[in-house]
Amino acid sequence: MKLNHLNLIANYVEALWAFLETYFNMRCVGSRGKGFAAMFDDDQFVLTLMKGKDVQYPKTFHSRDLKPF
């Protein structure tokens, strides 16, 4: 199984966008102002970023290092 898309809610979309471009080599393929960005990686994984107020993920939410198939 391969994960193809994930949506994250963030307080500062532009800052997260810049972080992902700098450290994860993702590229923005579309945006709407400061509130939305669609990011792709080299494997066509789609990460959408949406601005949200008072973002609170569950305490158990986390990410892990992914290993190539």
Residue pairs with C-beta under 8 A, 6 or more apart in sequence:
2 69
3 45
4 44
4 45
4 46
5 45
5 46
5 47
5 48
6 45
6 46
6 47
6 48
7 47
7 48
7 49
7 50
8 16
8 47
8 48
8 49
8 50
9 49
9 50
9 51
9 52
9 55
10 16
10 49
10 50
10 51
10 52
10 55
11 51
11 52
11 53
11 55
12 51
13 34
13 35
13 36
13 37
13 49
13 50
13 51
14 34
14 37
16 37
16 49
17 28
17 31
17 37
17 39
17 49
20 26
20 39
20 47
21 27
21 28
21 39
24 41
25 41
25 42
26 39
26 40
26 41
26 47
27 39
27 40
27 41
28 37
28 38
28 39
29 38
29 39
29 40
30 37
30 38
31 37
31 38
34 51
35 50
35 51
36 48
36 49
36 50
36 51
37 48
37 49
38 46
38 47
38 48
38 49
39 46
39 47
39 48
39 49
40 46
40 47
41 47
